[in-house]
């Protein structure tokens, strides 16, 4: 187990959770109260849909960056650099797993 990664993940989660709680207090004037009359399941569904949209937007943005970099690589003359850059781009795209 990579405890360093786990620790970073936990710290990041705590930071984001704290930040979100603070945003909620600013927006609603109080911290989240599970006994409020909100439909928490519906709110969670909506948040997950938004999260998926954010992931998809980031995916599209990264694809466009990869395309731009690959176009620049074509203009390069050093074969080793071209191969290394393409390998890294493949890794970012997730297309070279298991190679």
C-alpha positions as CSV (number, residue, x, y, z in Angstrom):
1,X,0.0,0.0,0.0
2,X,1.3,3.5,-0.9
3,X,0.7,5.2,2.5
4,X,2.1,8.5,1.2
5,X,-0.5,8.6,-1.6
6,X,-3.2,7.6,0.9
7,X,-2.1,10.3,3.3
8,X,-2.1,13.0,0.5
9,X,-5.6,11.8,-0.6
10,X,-7.0,12.1,2.9
11,X,-5.4,15.5,3.4
12,X,-6.8,16.7,0.1
13,X,-10.2,15.4,0.9
14,X,-10.1,17.2,4.3
15,X,-9.1,20.4,2.6
16,X,-11.8,20.3,0.0
17,X,-14.4,19.2,2.6
18,X,-13.4,22.2,4.8
19,X,-13.5,24.6,1.9
20,X,-16.9,23.3,0.8
21,X,-18.3,23.7,4.4
22,X,-17.0,27.2,4.5
23,X,-18.6,28.0,1.1
24,X,-21.9,26.5,2.4
25,X,-21.8,28.7,5.4
26,X,-21.2,31.8,3.3
27,X,-24.0,30.8,0.9
28,X,-26.6,29.5,3.4
29,X,-25.5,31.3,6.6
30,X,-25.0,28.1,8.5
31,X,-23.2,24.7,8.2
32,X,-24.9,21.7,6.6
33,X,-27.5,20.3,8.9
34,X,-28.7,16.8,8.0
35,X,-32.0,17.5,9.6
36,X,-32.8,20.4,7.2
37,X,-35.8,19.7,5.0
38,X,-33.7,19.2,1.9
39,X,-33.9,16.1,-0.3
40,X,-30.3,15.1,0.3
41,X,-30.4,12.2,-2.1
42,X,-31.6,14.5,-4.9
43,X,-29.0,17.1,-4.1
44,X,-26.3,14.4,-4.1
45,X,-27.5,13.1,-7.5
46,X,-27.3,16.7,-8.9
47,X,-23.8,17.2,-7.5
48,X,-22.7,13.9,-9.0
49,X,-24.0,14.8,-12.4
50,X,-22.2,18.1,-12.1
51,X,-19.1,16.3,-11.1
52,X,-19.3,14.0,-14.1
53,X,-19.8,17.1,-16.4
54,X,-16.6,18.6,-14.8
55,X,-14.7,15.4,-15.5
56,X,-15.9,15.2,-19.0
57,X,-15.0,18.9,-19.6
58,X,-11.5,18.2,-18.3
59,X,-11.2,15.2,-20.5
60,X,-12.1,17.2,-23.6
61,X,-9.7,20.0,-22.6
62,X,-6.8,17.5,-22.2
63,X,-7.6,15.8,-25.5
64,X,-7.3,19.2,-27.2
65,X,-4.0,19.9,-25.5
66,X,-2.7,16.5,-26.6
67,X,-3.8,17.2,-30.2
68,X,-2.0,20.5,-30.2
69,X,1.2,19.0,-28.7
70,X,1.1,16.1,-31.3
71,X,0.9,18.7,-34.1
72,X,4.0,20.4,-32.7
73,X,5.9,17.1,-32.4
74,X,5.4,16.5,-36.1
75,X,7.5,19.6,-36.6
76,X,10.3,18.4,-34.4
77,X,13.5,16.9,-36.0
78,X,15.0,15.0,-33.0
79,X,13.6,11.4,-33.2
80,X,14.3,10.5,-29.6
81,X,12.5,13.6,-28.3
82,X,9.5,12.9,-30.6
83,X,9.3,9.3,-29.4
84,X,9.5,10.3,-25.7
85,X,7.0,13.0,-26.0
86,X,4.6,10.7,-27.9
87,X,5.0,8.0,-25.2
88,X,4.2,10.6,-22.5
89,X,1.2,11.8,-24.4
90,X,0.0,8.2,-24.9
91,X,0.3,7.7,-21.1
92,X,-1.7,10.9,-20.5
93,X,-4.4,9.6,-22.8
94,X,-4.3,6.2,-21.2
95,X,-3.5,4.5,-24.5
96,X,-0.2,2.8,-23.6
97,X,-1.1,0.8,-20.5
98,X,0.3,-2.7,-20.6
99,X,3.0,-1.8,-23.2
